[in-house]
């Protein structure tokens, strides 16, 4: 599979952003990854300039920033794993664990928004179990993320 440059990889990425079928070469994947990273950075800077009075406005915008790469990279990761002859299970599990992690952080933020120390102490049992869940999903996300990273570095299967 011949390698594309940045412009071709970008056009191909937008054309196949929701298409998990087919193959994607290593260089093409990393060009697309770079573009998504840059777009996410710009989105994050724009969102920093906005101020939200409610916890829901902040939650929605922060979640959008964190979920943006999942939407734009999942199909590319699946196509990359097809290219190396591996199952799409690792990219899928990596992204699912990341989304669950975002949801847990969001829930933690909602429960502690504007709370003083006394209210947090009253919610200690619930927050402690939430901390355990966060630790588990941080570990799972890290493991799947490392497997995903290694998979994207492997040579294409001919």
N, C-alpha and C positions, 0 to 999 in steps of 0.2 A: 504494500500500500504506500504510494508516494506521499511524502510529507507536504503539508500546505504551509504557506506563510501566514502571518497574522491576519491579513485582510480576508484571505480565503477561509481560514479557520473560523473567523468571526461570522462570515456569511453562512457557512455551513452550520455553525452552532445555533444561530438564530433560526435557520431553516428547520433544524432537527431538534429544537429545544424540548419538545414533548414526545420525541420519537425514541423509544428504547431499543428499536430493532436496528440491526446492522453492526458495523464495527467502527472504531475510532482509534486512529494511530496515537502513539505516545506524544509526539510534538503537537499534534492537533488538539489533543486533550489539554495540554499545558497552556497553549495559546488561549483556548476557551476559558480555562481556569483563571488566567491572568486578567482577561476582560471582565469576568464576573467579579473578581476581587476588586478591580478598579471601580466597576459600577457600584458595588456594595460600599466601597469607601466614600464615593460621592454621595450616595444615599444617606450614609451615616452622618456625613458633614451637614447635609441639608437638614436632617432630623435634629441635629444638635442645636441648630439655630431656632428651632421651634420650641415654644414653652407650653406645657400642658398643665392646667390647673387640676385636672382630675386624674385619679389613678388609672382609669380606663383609657384615657387618651394616651398616656405614657405607655401603658401596657400594650396597646394595639400598635403603636409606632415602633416600640422597641422589638416587639415580636416580629413585625414586618421586616425590620432590618436583619434580624437573626434568621428568619426563614427564607429570605431572598436567595441565598446561595443554594439552599436545598432544592428549591424549585428549578433553578437554572442549571444545576450540576447533576442532579440525580440521573437523568436519562443519558447524559454524557458519560457518567461513571459506569452505568450499565453497559453502554456500547464499548467503553474501554475494556471492561472485563470480558465481553464477548470476544474482543480482539486478541486477548491473551489466552483465550480458551478456558476461562474460568466461569463459574456460576455468578449470576447477578445477586446472589444472596448477601454477600459481604456489603456491596454498596447499599442495598435495601436496608439491612440491619443497622449499618452505620448511620444512615439518615433517620431511621425510625428512632434509634436511641437518642440522636441529637434533638429531634422534635420533642420527645418525652422530656428530655433535660430542659429544654426551653419552657415547656409547660410547667414543670416543677419550679423553676426559677420564677416564672410569672405568678404562680400560686403563692410562693413565699413572699413575693413583693406585695401582692394584694393583702395578705394576712398581716404584714408588718408595716404597711403604708401609714405613716403618721402616728404610729403607736409609740407610746412612751415605754420606758423600761418596765414599769409595773404591769402594763398590758401584755408585754412580751413574756414576762415571767408567768403570767396567768395562762398563756398559751404554750407553755414550755413543752408539755407532753406532745402536743400536736407538732410543734416546730422541731422537736427532737426526732420524731419519726420522719418528718420531712427532710431533715438533715441526713438521716441514714439513707433515704431514697435518693437524695441528691448525690451522695457519695457513691452509691452503687451505679447510678447512671453516668456519673462522670467517669468512673472506671470502665464501664461498658463502652461509652463513647470513645474513650482513649484507645481501648483495644481495637475496636472496629475501625477507628480512624487510622491507626497505624497499619492495620491490614489493608485498608483502602489505599493508603499512600504507597505502600510497597507494591500493591497490585498495579497501580498506575505507572510505576517505574519499570515494570517488566517489559521485555521485548515482545513485539507482536508475534502471534503464532501464525505461521505460514500455511 
